[in-house]
Every structure is written in C-alpha cells, then in structure tokens.
Amino acid sequence: MAYVISDDCIACGTCIDECPSEAISEGEKYSINPDLCVDCGTCAGVCPSEAIHPGE
C-alpha cells in the first residue's frame, strides 16, 4: 500500500530527497505517486509535520 501525504503538508521538501523511488512530486501540497511508491516509509520518518501516512 502506497503512502499518502495529508493536508498537514507544509511543502518543506524534506521528503523528496529521502524517497528512493522518486515517487514524491512538488506542488502547493506534495503528493506521492502510488505506482512508484515502494512502501518503505522513509518519507514518513523525516516529515517534520507528520503529514505522511500509509494509505488505506
């Protein structure tokens, strides 16, 4: 199951450099491409606003 980024995202960019599969896209609110996400959780571990969670 891919991770998702909630509305709590502050668009700081910390997660982008940590993603080994380059699944995170920049924007007003960042997003994770579920087809590229390898479900490693690295992004969630570095998110300062705790906006990244496993998807349902």
VMD Tcl script that draws the C-alpha trace (Angstrom):
set ca {
  {0.00 0.00 0.00}
  {1.43 3.37 -1.00}
  {1.96 6.20 1.46}
  {-0.12 9.37 1.17}
  {0.50 13.00 2.12}
  {-2.25 14.73 4.10}
  {-3.31 18.38 4.14}
  {-0.90 18.87 7.06}
  {1.93 19.03 4.48}
  {3.90 22.29 4.76}
  {5.72 21.73 1.42}
  {9.16 21.91 3.06}
  {10.73 19.41 0.63}
  {12.38 17.22 3.25}
  {10.71 14.06 1.96}
  {11.71 14.44 -1.70}
  {15.43 13.78 -1.24}
  {14.71 10.78 1.00}
  {12.45 8.90 -1.43}
  {14.43 6.07 -3.07}
  {11.89 5.62 -5.86}
  {11.36 9.32 -6.69}
  {7.62 8.92 -6.09}
  {7.07 12.35 -4.49}
  {6.05 15.35 -6.59}
  {6.35 19.00 -5.60}
  {3.42 21.37 -5.55}
  {1.42 23.55 -3.20}
  {0.89 20.30 -1.36}
  {3.27 17.47 -2.20}
  {1.91 14.16 -3.48}
  {3.07 10.56 -3.76}
  {2.59 8.58 -6.95}
  {1.15 5.24 -5.75}
  {2.53 3.44 -8.81}
  {6.10 4.44 -7.89}
  {5.88 4.23 -4.08}
  {7.69 1.15 -2.72}
  {6.04 1.43 0.73}
  {9.36 1.91 2.57}
  {8.14 4.67 4.92}
  {11.35 6.69 4.69}
  {9.41 9.83 3.79}
  {7.14 9.49 6.82}
  {10.15 9.16 9.09}
  {11.61 12.51 8.04}
  {8.41 14.57 7.71}
  {8.53 17.40 10.31}
  {4.76 17.93 10.19}
  {3.90 14.20 10.38}
  {1.80 14.61 7.22}
  {2.77 11.31 5.60}
  {0.91 8.11 6.47}
  {0.32 4.66 4.98}
  {-2.59 4.74 2.54}
  {-5.74 2.73 3.03}
}
mol new
graphics top color blue
foreach p $ca { graphics top sphere $p radius 0.5 }
foreach p [lrange $ca 0 end-1] q [lrange $ca 1 end] { graphics top cylinder $p $q radius 0.2 }
display resetview
